[in-house]
Amino acid sequence: MKKIITIISILLISSCGFKVINLSNEDFSIVQINTVGDKRVNYLIKNNFLIGSDSNKKEIIININTNKNKTIKEKNIKNEITKYNISISAAVNVQNLINGKELNFNVVETGIYNVGTQNSVTRNNEKKLISLLADELAYEILLEIKIKSNDL
């Protein structure tokens, strides 16, 4: 009985037109990355991109405008800050050098970190969170470019 149900479900799923996107194969080559905004976040994002050229691939230029926003998330009874919320947004513009087409999109990542008993602990928590959020932003940007690379 289970075999019949699995065969029927496989037939239904395979004929629905669903296609898995192959994210490991890149059909573009990043020629240049221009960044505006928070210097630390931009540095961390740039380090996650591989810049190289291949004559068989689309050559693209990536323009990234980042904005970091730090707000108070939580206070205790003594009105002391216990948690901060950091939101990093990136407005991305991708230009194809061959045909001149452009792609624009926005990516936002948010996170929360705790205030430590010492200022150095709090700053380290903030740096770790910013590094993590920048890595996630870079991944999301590359994922979006790979998904929409046929439009370029």
C-alpha positions in Angstrom: 0.0 0.0 0.0 2.8 2.4 0.9 4.5 1.7 -2.5 1.4 2.6 -4.4 1.1 5.9 -2.5 4.7 6.8 -3.0 4.6 6.0 -6.7 1.5 8.1 -7.2 3.0 11.0 -5.2 6.2 10.8 -7.3 4.2 10.9 -10.5 2.2 13.9 -9.3 5.2 15.8 -8.1 7.4 15.1 -11.1 4.8 16.3 -13.6 4.0 19.6 -11.9 6.7 21.6 -13.6 8.8 22.1 -10.5 12.4 22.6 -11.3 15.2 22.7 -8.7 17.6 25.6 -9.1 21.2 24.6 -9.3 22.9 27.2 -7.1 26.4 25.6 -7.3 26.8 26.6 -10.9 27.5 30.3 -11.4 26.9 31.7 -14.9 28.3 35.2 -14.0 31.6 36.7 -13.1 32.0 39.6 -10.7 34.2 42.2 -12.2 33.8 45.0 -9.6 32.1 45.7 -6.3 31.3 49.2 -5.3 30.1 49.9 -1.8 28.6 52.9 0.0 27.6 53.1 3.7 28.9 51.4 6.8 32.6 50.6 6.2 32.8 47.6 8.5 29.8 45.9 7.1 30.9 46.6 3.5 34.3 45.2 4.2 32.8 42.0 5.6 30.4 41.6 2.7 33.1 42.2 0.1 35.3 39.5 1.6 32.6 36.9 0.9 32.5 37.6 -2.8 34.9 36.1 -5.2 36.1 38.5 -7.9 37.4 36.9 -11.1 36.8 36.9 -14.8 36.0 34.1 -17.1 35.3 34.8 -20.8 32.4 32.4 -21.0 30.4 34.0 -18.2 28.4 37.2 -17.9 30.5 40.0 -16.4 28.7 42.0 -13.7 29.3 45.0 -11.5 27.7 45.0 -8.1 26.8 48.3 -6.3 25.8 47.9 -2.6 24.5 50.6 -0.4 24.4 49.5 3.2 22.7 51.0 6.3 23.1 49.9 9.9 20.5 50.8 12.4 21.0 50.1 16.2 18.0 50.4 18.5 17.2 49.5 22.1 15.4 46.2 22.3 14.8 45.7 26.0 15.3 47.4 29.3 15.1 46.1 32.9 13.2 47.4 35.9 16.1 49.8 36.7 15.7 51.3 33.2 19.1 49.9 32.2 19.5 48.6 28.7 19.8 44.8 28.5 19.4 44.0 24.8 20.1 45.9 21.5 18.6 45.2 18.1 20.8 45.7 15.0 19.2 45.9 11.5 21.4 46.0 8.4 19.8 46.7 5.1 21.5 46.6 1.7 20.2 48.1 -1.5 21.8 46.2 -4.3 22.2 47.2 -8.0 23.7 44.6 -10.4 24.8 45.7 -13.8 25.5 43.4 -16.7 28.5 44.8 -18.7 27.6 42.9 -21.9 24.1 44.0 -22.5 23.6 46.8 -20.0 20.7 45.3 -18.1 20.3 46.1 -14.5 18.8 44.3 -11.5 17.8 46.1 -8.3 16.7 44.5 -5.0 16.9 45.0 -1.2 18.1 42.6 1.5 17.5 43.1 5.3 19.0 41.1 8.1 18.3 41.7 11.8 19.7 40.4 15.1 19.7 40.9 18.8 22.7 40.9 21.2 22.9 41.1 25.0 24.6 43.8 27.0 27.4 42.4 29.1 28.6 43.3 32.5 31.6 45.1 31.0 31.8 47.4 28.0 34.3 45.2 26.2 32.0 42.2 26.4 29.1 44.3 25.0 31.3 45.5 22.1 32.5 42.0 21.3 28.9 40.8 21.3 28.1 43.6 18.8 31.0 42.8 16.6 30.1 39.1 16.5 26.5 39.9 15.5 27.6 42.4 12.8 30.0 39.8 11.4 27.2 37.2 11.4 24.7 39.5 9.8 27.2 40.6 7.1 27.8 37.0 6.2 24.1 36.3 5.9 23.7 39.5 3.8 26.4 38.4 1.4 24.8 34.9 1.1 21.4 36.4 0.4 22.8 38.8 -2.2 24.6 36.0 -4.0 21.5 33.8 -3.8 19.3 36.5 -5.3 21.8 37.2 -8.1 22.0 33.4 -8.9 18.3 33.1 -8.9 17.7 36.1 -11.1 20.8 35.7 -13.3 18.7 34.7 -16.3 17.1 38.1 -16.2 20.4 39.8 -16.7 
